[in-house]
Amino acid sequence: ARDSLAVSETPYGPLLDMLELITVKNKTIQLEVANPLALLYIAAQTCWFGKLLQAAYEKSPGSEHSLWKLCIYEDEAKPGNKMKTDNRRACQNIYVSFFDFGGAALSKEDFWLTNATLRACDLKYVEGGMSQVTKQMLKLMFNIAGYNLRDSGISIQLHGGKTIRLFAELACVLGDESALHHIWQCKGSGGTK
């Protein structure tokens, strides 16, 4: 079931997408991620995520004049020996959700969509690291030449069959101090954006 879902097509393209990133040697590298709009489209058709979307949409339908608030959370996971100097299993993760779900839902990991899990050893060759990755992920959600959550919204079918049009803007980027430094390319505890 997982494999058939991974190759499924949505109105917003395939679920699995490739980010083309520029390396420090001015070459390109491709890393596989979940297309955020395609993942949202598929997740909306599942029971619990679809019900949460519908409940939040009924409270605040959202429109091009009343946008939902998109939130991105990034964090590093280091399975295995955390003290190892070259931990090749360390991964950078990107999650997406909406403030409109409310605090109770956002405190559960089931309501955060995992858009990418990228090996840190691959990212060390990417110019700008997570900063460039975050930029490319945002371009998948806010593409000025394609689907754009803010300007045109996206149409998604919920679990019960109801179709809604969702408009959203980026409202917040969350992460621990290290993740925020990698995203914003600022150093030290005094570095802020």
N, C-alpha and C positions, 0 to 999 in steps of 0.2 A: 504494500500500500504506500509506503514511504517513497519507494523508487518511482512509482507511477505518478505520485503527486509532484515529485521533484522535476519531472519533465513536462508537467502540465502547462498549457497555454492559458492565458487570461486576456481580457481586453487590453491590459496594460503591458503585454509582452509575456515572455516566459518567466517562470518563478526564479530560475537560476540565471544570473546575469554575470557578465564579466566586466570588472573595472579595469580600464587600461591606465596604468599609473607610470609616471616618469621616474626613472631611477637616478641615483646620484651620478651615474656615468652617462647621463642623458640618453639612455635607451628606454625601452618600455617593458613593463612586466604586466601580466594579466593575473588578477586574483578573482576567484569566484565568490560572489555574494548573492544574497536573496534580494531581488528587486523589491523595494519597500511597498510600492503600490500593488504589485502582483500578490505579495504576501498578505497585505491588508485585505485584498479582494477575496483571497482563499480563506483567511482566518474568519472573515465576516460570515462565512457559510457554515462555520462550526457552531455547535450548540451554545456553549458558554460565552464565547467571544461575541457571537452574533447577538445574544440576549443583552450583553453589556452595551454593545454599540446602539442597539435599539432603545434601551432605557436612557442612555445619555443623549441620544438624538431627540427623544421625545421631550426631555427637559430643555434642551437647547438645540433646535434644529440646525442652526448654522446656515450661513449663506455667504455670498461674496461680500456682504456688508457686516456680517457677524461671524467671524472666523473661529474655528476650534483652535485650541492651543496645542501644537505638536511639541513633544519633548523627546530629546535624544539623550541616552545614557551610554557612556563608554567606560569600560573597565578592563583591566588586565587580569587574567587568571594564570596562575603558575602551578599546574599540577606537578607532582613529584617533589624533588628536593629543592626547596626554595633558596637554599644557600649555595647551590651549584652556580659557578660563574657563567657557564654557557648552558643555560636551561633551554634546550631546543623545543621543549613542549609548551613554553609560555605562549599565550594567545591574547590578542586584543579583541574585545567583543563590542559590538554596537547593537543597542536595543532602541526601539521606538515605541512610544505610547502617546496618549492624549491626556492633558490635565482635566479635560471634560469628563473623564471616567470617575473622578473623585478619588480622595485619599485612600479609601478602603480598597478599591480595585487596584490602585497603583502600588499598594503595599504587597501585592501578590505577583509573583514572577510570571504567572500564567497570562497576565494581561499586558506584558511587555513583549513585543515581537522581536525576535532575534534576527537581525538583518545580516550580520557578518560575524564570523569567527575566523580571524586571520592570525597565522603564526607570526610571532614577533621576529623570528629569524628571517622571514621573508620581508617584513616591513623595514628592517634595518637598511635595506638597499633602496627604499623608496625615498625620493627627494621630499623632505618635509614630513615624512612618516605619517602619523595619524591625522595631521592637519590636511594633507592632500587626500587621504582616504575619506575623511569627513566631508570635504568639499565635493568629491565625486558622488558620495551617497546623497548629499543634499541636491545635487543636480538631477539625480534619478527621481526625486520627489517634486522638484521645482524646476522643471525643464522649460525654458522659454520657447523652445521650438517643438515641444511635445506636451505630454501630460503635466499639469501643474496644479498641485493641491490648492494653491492660493488663488490663482487667477481664474481657472476654469473648473476647479474641483474634480472629483472623480465620482462616478456612479458605481455603487456596490449593492449587491443583492445579499440580504441578510438571511440567516438560517431559516426563518419562517416563510421566506419568499418575497418579503417586502423589499423594494428597491429605494435607496436613499442616495442623495447627492451630498458628498462631504467636501467642505472647504476648510482648509487649515493653514496656519502660518507657524513658522518656527518661533517658539516662545522661550525655550530654555534648553541649555546644554548642561547635563549633569555628569559628574565624575568625581573621583577622589582628586587630591592635589596633583598627583603624578599624571593622571589622565588629562586634566585640564591644561597642565603645562605642555603635554604632547599635542593637544588639539590647537591651542592658541599660540604655540611656539614661544612661550615665555618661560624664563628660568628663575628659580629661587622663590621663596615664599613671598617676596615683595612683588613678584611679577603678576600683574593683574590685567584683565581686559574688562 
